[in-house]
């Protein structure tokens, strides 16, 4: 029985039972901008249904349970036989099944597939980011497999299926399959050319046995994996099936699961190959070139995932401040808090707008769009993922002490927030990749300048930022030491140009003033007070 003093007042209700898609105006407007008019009703209805699923109390509870009950490794069965299986909480399987059925692995085979999938992936990240890893790897494996038409014909229908089949059995017997990836080794890290895993050819053309140790192997319960190993003619890409065609288990020795800061519902593993059967993908010695499209797709997913986390953090902060009173009024109406919320909302909208533009480039195709992706994906991956952690921490602070308590969900967002910056190539790797594009691929810079040039003349601060960027680009002497600064500028100018063209004036004005014009402090909540902060906060509300 509650004590007589235990009347709870002035506490917001949980943010559940709402449409996460429709109430995200930045996201829904971006979808409307990039999807052909004849498809828009279909796509909008699909994403709204997915948004209601994401906002439901049941699905959010699944996310909590999957996170609170992390996977367990079982190396042996009760009789001592090596099985190398990972046990997951039922909520993990429910979430993964929902994600597959929602089309999060079907982008390559649907009209407007990448934009609709990008939006859905952002929404799904807000439920529980951990199961995004196998969904991302499965999606990203398709372009790598397409370098081998025979393998693509065999595997692509399974990877783009909307059926989740969790059983470990031959992939040919399954209606749907998932993929993982293993590139990183303990001696090399991001330097994949230092890999020491070896591939020995077998009598059957295109088949090998692998021997070596992978320091990070994503989603070890998957049906297949793309891995890199040293073949006789150099570093090569291979497909490793989890279960062989005859029903026997491939040699896939899971040594341990990583005990991670966040992303705890997902199994990240350390594995060994010892006579492991594999099929070559692409030519010997061209492993990086074969797998590079998979890497690019997973890097875009890092941008999408961070944008989704930021949106959820901002939604929770605005919802709390909308329903919490302090010092004689609602928190959201206090000028200082309004400045913080508006600043966070601007960062979130800039991330969303950029992420959806890059997804649309995949759908549009063509040489110029591919060239834009070559420079914009690593720049966005560098910048957007790095902005995620400060956004989630500041949003948690908006909830005060409540934001430091696990039940609020904010600590889970905070723990998750650095992940996308570290995985799939950390910050320096992305900055160096941008430099390679600038130095070796003139078409990439040309496509970038054409894109940002569409907004020239619309805002003097953006024009000034473009001019400063061009000055930086004109002097590439000793550029590696300032690669981060240059990459940051490339990302900010691209975000500014997109917001000037597509966002409401108050959002574009705030971004250009603070991110390009220098009229802000170094912490959130330092926007110029003369801006229309109320309109920015109103736009970011997660409920009508």
Secondary structure, 3 states (H helix, E strand, C coil): CCCCCCCCCCCCCCCCCCCCCCCCHHHHHHHHHHCCHHHHHHHHHHHHHHHHHHHCHHHHHHHHHHHHCCCEEEEECCCCCEEEEEECCHHHHHHHHHHHHCCCCCHHHCCCHHHHHHHHHHHHHCCCHHHHHHHHHHHHHHHHHCCCHHHHHHHHHHHCCCCCCCCCCCHHHCCCCCEEEECCCCCCCCCHHHCCCEEEECCCCCEEEEEEEEEEEECCCCCEEEEEEEECCEEEEEEEECECCCCCECCCEEEEECCCCCCCCCCEEEEEEEEEEEEEECCCCCHHHHHHHHHHHHHHHHHHHHHHHHHHHHHHHHHHHHHCEECCEEHHHCHHHHHHHHHHHHHHHHHHHHHHHHHHHHHHCCHHHHHHHHHHHHHHHHHHHHHHHHHHHHHHHHCHHHHHCHHHCHHHHHHHCCHHHHCCCCHHHHHHHHHHHHHHCHHHHHHHHHHHHCCCCCCHHHHHHHHHHHHHHHCCCCHHHHHHHHHHHHHHHHHHHHHHHHCCHHHHHHHHHHHHCCCCCCCCCCCCCCCCHHHHHHHCCCCC
